[in-house]
């Protein structure tokens, strides 16, 4: 289908932004005829990603970082941190990341995982 002519110059930046949006890799998103994309439904998201997005949304709404923790289950924390369970237990023992017990579950604080990643040394490239 062809593009509809613009009605005014004020619409150009908004239309330009809509045309620049692309779906996430691995996600098929249908596109209506007017160039707007339909966002994926919450049910289509990975449960861990949905939990992280929900936690980030709550944090942005409350804007109170001192009282709210971003806690996820152990497996989700490992996935978020891109490390395995052995490395996670090692980092917890070294107090590099924070973990809490909630009932029988171990919960990992995602803010501490972010802090751990930020503390990693930077790789310097060799001069040619």
Buried (B, 14 or more C-beta within 10 A) or exposed (E): EEEEEEEEEEEEEEBEEEEEEEBEEEEEEEEEEEEEEEEEEEEEBEEBEEBBEEBEEEBEEEEEEEEBBBBBBBBBBBBBBEBEEEBBBEBBEEEBBBBEEEEEEBBBBBBBBBEBEEEEEEEEEEEE
